[in-house]
Amino acid sequence: MSVMIEVRGVEKSFGHLKVINDCSFNVEKGSITGMIGPNGAGKSTIFNIIAGTFPLDRGEIILDGEAVTNLPANQLFDKGLLRTFQIAHEFGQMSAVENLMMVPAKQAGEQLFTTWFQPARVHQEEAAIRQKALQVIDYLGLGHIKNELAGNLSGGQKKLLELGRTMMTEAKVVLLDEVAAGVNRTLLKDLTDNILRMNRDLGVTFLVIEHDMDMIAKLCDPVIVLAQGSVMVEGSITDIQNNPKVIEAYFGSDAA
Ligand SMILES: Nc1ncnc2c1ncn2[C@@H]1O[C@H](COP(=O)(O)OP(=O)(O)OP(=O)(O)O)[C@@H](O)[C@H]1O
């Protein structure tokens, strides 16, 4: 396997608080890599650094062999790295399928020049985007709610739709930040199955932060344990669960 994301010696402080401390790890191409760790370990911060939301103080992020340190999220998106976002409030008034249609980065219809001078092309592109959105909706098993307003969907259906939005692009790598939170068991299974299918069928690499250990166990290999802003240990879920350092730092309260 080759490397999709390389995090090299990253450091990040908020004021005097050093949150990420000489943090280095790789996400292999084609993997579903999990990231766990105690509350406050720095998981969301390192995610935000990789996703271009927070600048880092020191270190490097390499994406598919290319240095992308401190690039803004839109440029990372163009390079195939994206993260799921909660459906924004204003998108709640659009149908599920329309939400998916909003995603492609360079829709001709959004460019005034093309709209005026090449209306046929705009029409054609819109039809193709709608077609793709309908395929994605079907793929995710959401066909029955395709015309429902996104704001009316259940928490779990919204999570599936968020995942669907990553499928509208040519994503190489998707960052998932606690997608299981607040999702019921049935939809969680759909979500997990769909992530596995996207990985297997479309070759999408995933980096997943998750507190739900069942989901981590079903999806992720390897699993990285972050503690106090750096990697404590990395391995299969079984290695991790049997590692005394992890038991103390992460499962401490459960193990007691
Ligand atoms: N924007 C910010 N400004 C100041 N401090 C922050 C900011 N974001 C995070 N922190 C601090 O950085 C530390 C790491 O937070 P982070 O959210 O990355 O941890 P986490 O591992 O994702 O935790 P959790 O599992 O609880 O979500 C915490 O002490 C947090 O208070």
The ligand as a MOL file (V3000), in Angstrom:
LIG
                    3D

  0  0  0     0  0            999 V3000
M  V30 BEGIN CTAB
M  V30 COUNTS 31 33 0 0 0
M  V30 BEGIN ATOM
M  V30 1 N -10.5330 26.5460 18.9080 0
M  V30 2 C -9.9740 26.2140 20.0910 0
M  V30 3 N -9.5150 27.1520 20.9460 0
M  V30 4 C -8.9590 26.8210 22.1270 0
M  V30 5 N -8.7940 25.5450 22.5450 0
M  V30 6 C -9.2370 24.5780 21.7550 0
M  V30 7 C -9.8470 24.8370 20.4750 0
M  V30 8 N -10.1800 23.6670 19.9070 0
M  V30 9 C -9.8030 22.7080 20.7830 0
M  V30 10 N -9.2350 23.2420 21.8740 0
M  V30 11 C -8.6720 22.5000 23.0130 0
M  V30 12 O -7.7820 21.5460 22.4810 0
M  V30 13 C -7.8500 20.3080 23.2080 0
M  V30 14 C -8.1080 19.1950 22.2350 0
M  V30 15 O -9.4460 19.3310 21.7340 0
M  V30 16 P -10.0190 18.3930 20.5840 0
M  V30 17 O -11.4050 18.8530 20.3270 0
M  V30 18 O -9.0810 18.3470 19.4490 0
M  V30 19 O -10.0190 16.9820 21.3190 0
M  V30 20 P -10.7790 15.6470 20.9210 0
M  V30 21 O -9.7840 14.5270 21.0790 0
M  V30 22 O -11.4260 15.7670 19.6080 0
M  V30 23 O -11.8530 15.5680 22.0910 0
M  V30 24 P -13.3360 14.9300 22.1250 0
M  V30 25 O -13.1780 13.4460 22.0040 0
M  V30 26 O -13.8080 15.3220 23.4800 0
M  V30 27 O -14.1370 15.5340 21.0070 0
M  V30 28 C -8.9020 20.5180 24.2730 0
M  V30 29 O -8.2550 20.8330 25.4920 0
M  V30 30 C -9.7110 21.6850 23.7660 0
M  V30 31 O -10.2560 22.4230 24.8350 0
M  V30 END ATOM
M  V30 BEGIN BOND
M  V30 1 1 1 2
M  V30 2 1 2 3
M  V30 3 2 2 7
M  V30 4 2 3 4
M  V30 5 1 4 5
M  V30 6 2 5 6
M  V30 7 1 6 7
M  V30 8 1 6 10
M  V30 9 1 7 8
M  V30 10 2 8 9
M  V30 11 1 9 10
M  V30 12 1 10 11
M  V30 13 1 11 12
M  V30 14 1 11 30
M  V30 15 1 12 13
M  V30 16 1 13 14
M  V30 17 1 13 28
M  V30 18 1 14 15
M  V30 19 1 15 16
M  V30 20 2 16 17
M  V30 21 1 16 18
M  V30 22 1 16 19
M  V30 23 1 19 20
M  V30 24 2 20 21
M  V30 25 1 20 22
M  V30 26 1 20 23
M  V30 27 1 23 24
M  V30 28 2 24 25
M  V30 29 1 24 26
M  V30 30 1 24 27
M  V30 31 1 28 29
M  V30 32 1 28 30
M  V30 33 1 30 31
M  V30 END BOND
M  V30 END CTAB
M  END
